[in-house]
Amino acid sequence: MVEEEMATDAKRLIGVWRVLGVDYDFYHQFNEDGTLRAARSPDLFADSPLFTGEFWFDDGQLYINETEVNDITPRGDEPGIYDAHILASGRLRLTKIEDACEARVDATQREHERVR
């Protein structure tokens, strides 16, 4: 049985994911058009996202870049680069390869549970 597999295609991430292991509610929404949003609740993606941005894969690695930030510290000018794994449980695990922004790493380098 395969316990995890590398996600190297944006289609594998499309949906809403709850970030696990943090002391606050935090969700990522990966969209088919390559946009990304983060919010404290899935109901807040449209009107009150913490940030909007873009994501893409290059050479099997996930790139995340914020384009607009609201109510949080800006994450920097360079995108974060992560490995993305789909676990046997269906969860998504993101692991930092390179990211100068520790705040983004803290909210991203975790397991995520799909909620939609």
N, C-alpha and C positions, 0 to 999 in steps of 0.2 A: 504494500500500500504506500502511495506517495504521501509523505507528510506535509510537503510544501512544494510549490513550484514558483519559479521566477515569473513575474508579470512583466512583460516587455512590450505590451500593447495597451494603448489608452483605453480600449474597449473593456478591458478587464476591470478598470477602476470606476467606470461610469456608475454613478449612484451617490447615495448619502451614507456617510460613515461616521460613527461615533468614536471619538478618540478615547481609548481606555487607559487607565492608570494615571489620570490627572485628578486633582481635587476640585475640578470645576467642570461644567458642561461645555463641551467643545465638539463641533461637528465640521467635517469637510464635505463639500459637494463637488464632485467631479462631473463635468458636463461633456456631452458629445462634441461640442464645438471647441473643446480644449480649454474652456474657462474653468476656474476653480473659485469657490467661495468658502469662507469659514464663518461660523456664527455660533452663538451660545445655545441656539435651538434651531432645528430644521425650519421652524416657522419664521425665522428671522432672516433667511437667506436673501429674500427679495428686497425687504425694506431696511434692514439693519445689519448687513454683514460686517464682520470685524475686518475682513479684507476681501478683495476680489483680485484675481490674478489669472495666470495661465499655467498650464502644465503640458509637458510633452515628453516623449521618450527619444533618446538618441543613443545609439549603440547599446541598447538594452538597459539604460539607466533613466530613471525618472528625474525630470527637472521641474522645479516649482519656483515660480516667480510672482511676487505680488505686484500689481499695477496700481492699486488704490487701497489705502489703509484708513480705517476708521476706528477711533477709540482704542488703538493699541500702538505700540512703538513701531515705527517703520522697520522693516526687516533687512534693509540694505539694497545695494544696487545690483548685486550678483544673485543669480538663482541658486537655490540649494539643489544638490544632486544626491539622489537616494537610490538604493536597491529596493524594489518592491516585490514582496513574496505573498502569494496566496496560500494560506495554511490549510491543512486538511479540514479544519473546523469552518472554513469559509472566511475566516478573518483575514485582514490585510495587515502585513507587518512592513513598516518602512524603516530602513536602516540607513543612517547617514554615511555617505561617501565623502562629500565635501560640502560644507556650509559654514560660512563665517559668522552667521547670525545664531547665537546661542538660544535666543528666545524662540526662533522658528524651529530649531532642533528640538527644544523641549516640548513643543506642541505637535511635532511631526514624527519624530523617531520613536514610535510606539506602535502597539497593535491597534487596529481599528475594527469595529464590528459594523457590518452592513445593516442599516435600518431601512433603506429603500433601494 
